[in-house]
Amino acid sequence: MVKMLRYGLAFSLLLAFAAPVFAQGDYPTFQLAPGYGNINFGVPSGGLTTSRHSGFVLDTNYNFTSVVGLDLFTGYYSVGSNSTLYTNTFGLNASLRKNAHIIPFGTAGFGFGILNINGFGGQAMATRIGGGVDIPLGDSLAIRTDVTRMSFHFNHDWNGGMHVSVGIVLNLSQ
């Protein structure tokens, strides 16, 4: 698990430093979108009730073309009673950049989730599918709204729900 996290961080740093080399188009090659996330998630057997939980998210995109790119989504949520949920999914995104005022996108990915309930944790496979919009505020900034379905496979059972996030997009290469 820690090894996977290290590889993900190393890959993200590699993309961050390599992105300016590929900056040849009229679209952002590398984007960072920190923000607020809210997920509908509950594990009744773990003592949590099914409800909304909030936390910090970081959506990182590396765009190969103006349409297709990679997506690394990380979330850290407080789920009450001194418990946390950490998610990390990796997948693809597709954007429609024809309109300069609103840029819709879709995303799908898989990865892992770690649920820590009062010091006891469990790991699970995680999936994410959905979409959202970016509203550009200039060449280097945008506002992102994202609505996805996140699911986790804890204790031989799938659970999860709708995930909503809002953040600021930093276009690091144009």
Number of C-alpha atoms within 10 A of each C-alpha: 9 7 8 10 11 11 12 16 12 12 11 16 12 11 16 18 10 12 20 14 9 13 15 11 12 11 17 22 25 25 23 19 21 21 19 19 22 20 23 19 22 18 17 9 8 13 11 15 13 15 12 15 18 20 18 18 23 21 22 22 26 21 22 16 14 16 14 18 18 19 21 21 21 19 23 19 20 17 24 15 10 10 16 19 22 18 23 24 22 22 18 18 22 19 20 15 15 11 8 11 11 16 17 18 18 18 22 20 20 21 18 20 24 20 22 18 18 12 9 9 12 12 18 19 17 23 23 25 19 17 19 18 19 23 17 18 12 10 14 14 18 21 17 22 20 20 21 20 17 24 23 25 16 18 13 8 9 13 17 20 18 17 22 19 23 21 21 21 25 18 20 17 20 17
